[in-house]
Amino acid sequence: MKYIYVPLLFLSVLFAGLSCQRAEKSYPPAMQRAISLLSARPDSALYYLSQLDSQMADEPEETRMYHALLTLRAEDKLYVRQTSDSLIKSIVIYYNKQGDATKRLEAYYMLGRIYRTIGNLPQSLQAFQQAAEISHKCDRPELSGRIYEQMSYLFAYQELYPEAIQAIKASHKIFQKHGDAKGVSISLRNIARIFDRYQQVDSMAYYYRRAYETALTTQDSIVTNLILNEYISAFIDHGVIDKGAALIHKLPQEIKDKNPIALYSQGMICLHAGQADSASMYFRKSLQQKASLYLQRDIYRQLSTLNEKQGEVAQALHYERTCAMLKDSIAAITQTEAIYKIHALYNYQKIKQEKDRLLLQNERQQKLLYLSLLTLLGIGILISWGIRRFKQYKQNVAQQKKELANLRVELEREKETEQKQEHELQKNQTKIEELELLIETARKERDEKTETCQQLQRQISQLEISNRHIRLNMDEKALARQEKELRKQEMRQSAIYLWFHEESHWNHIPESAPQWEELRNLIKDCFPQFIVRLHTLYPKISEMELRTCFLLKLEIPLKAFPKIMNKANASAISNLRTRLYKKLFNKEGTASELDEFIVDL
């Protein structure tokens, strides 16, 4: 079935690429040599393949199958007629199971060629169409172009000229895209043939001329002369003798002397020029070169007319009778071919209708499959999203509980500090009031206690300054707490903070990972003195110890540390924190004390 798309396109492309490759070094050397010679020298390729016939029984099945396929292809290039499709069908069945797209392409191409040889045109066309579908998965432009070329011949034989033109244009596009001038010239010639059938002489001549000019660039004399000979013959058949005569001199002398079509063309040119004897000579030579029945009929008709004009009535009558016999033979063949074409066309249309029905059915199934996949995908996404949201919710609740506990501890500490400061403030105020009473008393005794009064005044000033310092310190701490909380909020909203809090990223993060540098920059931006203070306390602090402090500052759960730092277990992380506390403070301490210090730093 045509154009079946696999939902997961990248898998389709991957498998297609793998299937188009084969380790040819596993084949016997003679077989590898035959593969390299198949296109340019099929006779030599067939020789090497025949040398392997006796040892094929000991080779793997894939080697045997490919050897048989190569043999059929070499024989096809040498015009060896096949009479049975049993071998190629077994090859196609094998490669359909193996899934090697390149060899499956070659197998279907040969299946189409053999069906065409034995006269089964509908099956041949179907095989070529399957090969065309497979060709989209393989990089075999030369074979892809020939597949569409063969399809055009089958369509033209059944007089399906629009389909033939479409197939020819497909082959022309492939050959032109890959710079195959020979293939381009053949496809242009085939277009000219279709216009020949339509009796459109100008279009026919245009495409024949382009085909000939393209063939000249290939430096392939066989293809060039074949197209030129057909080009001249087309002009002769349409009665445009002068244009054919203008081209005849470009044919090599060997072709002009031995090719029956070229000899007939020269005879017609001489006849048009009034050279009856020369025309008769060329016609007779053409008959000696095994001309086709159609060409023989035309030649005998011309010879009959020439002899009648020359007064040789008996010879003219003989030629006319021979011409009539050939007409009867051609009529019988034409009738048989017409009946066969009708059957073939009927079979083709029947197959096409069945393919259209199956294609419609497949499209419906594909739509249902896509809808089912999209539904399952949507359900999967919703479930995944729900699970993820639930996990995030649990993590957020746990994190909030931990933050709340830390905040309570900090608030209690701040409260104790404020109570102490308020107590000291009240104590100082009480002293001020006492001193003011003393001053008042001293003022009454100013003359006697002037010096005492001045000393008390200085004490009052000092205490007031102390109070101002205390108040400023309290204000600074309040501002610091606010600024610290703002910096924490800024840190929690950063991308790298969220990245490190993703549990899927807790597997070992390499030392060279860019996220470490991003984390360092985040700490520098949010807590500029953090790293400086750590270095001040312990100048030789290592990178791993620094990163441990970073993760503590980032509020990463302790259970994630072993995974992130690539440590065996949680005890290794705990020992590291304990040792770091001793390095920083030069005294024994616990891991928890280090955690509290880093959080408050």
Secondary structure, DSSP 4 states (H G I P E B T S, - for coil): --SPPPSSHHHHHHHHHHHT---GGGS-HHHHHHHHHTTT-HHHHHHHHHTTGGGGGGS-HHHHHHHHHHHHHHHHHTTPPP--SHHHHHHHHHHHHH--HHHHHHHHHHHHHHHHHTT-HHHHHHHHHHHHHHHTTS--HHHHHHHHHHHHHHHHHTT-HHHHHHHHHHHHHHHHHTT-HHHHHHHHHHHHHHHHHTT-HHHHHHHHHHHHHHHHHHT-HHHHHHHHHHHHHHHHHTT-HHHHHHHHTTS-HHHHHH-HHHHHHHHHHHHHTT-HHHHHHHHHHHHHT---HHHHHHHHHHHHHHHHHTT-HHHHHHHHHHHHHHHHHHHHHHHHHHHHHHHHHHHHHHHHHHHHHHHHHHHHHHHHHHHHHHHHHHHHHHHHHHHHHHHHHHHHHHHHHHHHHHHHHHHHHHHHHHHHHHHHHHHHHHHHHHHHHHHHHHHHTHHHHHHHHHHHHHHHHHHHHHHHHHHHHHHHHHHHHHHHHHHHHHHHTSHHHHHHH-GGG-S---TT-HHHHHHHHHHHHH-TTHHHHHHHH-TT--HHHHHHHHHHHTT--GGGHHHHHT-SSHHHHHHHHHHHHHHHHSS---HHHHHHHHHH-
